[in-house]
Amino acid sequence: MMDRIPWVAVFNTAILIFVGLLFLAVYQGITNPTQVDDSKAGLPYYSTANPSLIRSGTDLYKKLQCRSCHTIWSIKSLYETVPAPSLDGIGSWRTEEWLYTYFSSKDPQAMVPTRLKKKYRMPSYADLPEQERRLLAEYFASLKVKGWYLKETRKAEQRKLTGK
């Protein structure tokens, strides 16, 4: 008959192997640290707006029901039903003046053509009071993304607008 190996010996051996592997991992981490790309660290979204602008801009965004179609900072809304472009980093690639002109346009599709059905297209805000159009432009211009994320944001918007 073969002698049975006591469970205590098996357990001790397993512990020694685990400790050895842990020591090896720590040693390799110290001698060969992984390089972290600081330019891609953290969330890619940020705002240059002061708290007052954030509050009033967000309130107007909600009042106009922009979240029915758009997302901000990749936060999906329960109300989102239209494949409209995300507003992530809109201020990193559109100026405040361009946004004001867009919101003042009687035909926003003339500035940004879209493949969406007419009932889902961006409405004109030309009839909004100038102060509200300026507020929207200033607020959206403050929504930025870090440079490394901007390229992806532009590609995503292009896919939604054109299907390509």
Protein Blocks (a to p, Z undefined) as FASTA:
>chain_A
ZZdddfklmmmmmmmmmmmmmmmmmmmmmmmccdddfklgcjfbdcfbdfklmmmmmmmm
mmnommmmmccehiacfklmbfcdcfehklmmpcfklmmmmmmpmblmlmmgcfbdfklm
ccdfklpcfklmmmmmmmmmmpccdfklmmmmmmmmmmmmnoZZ
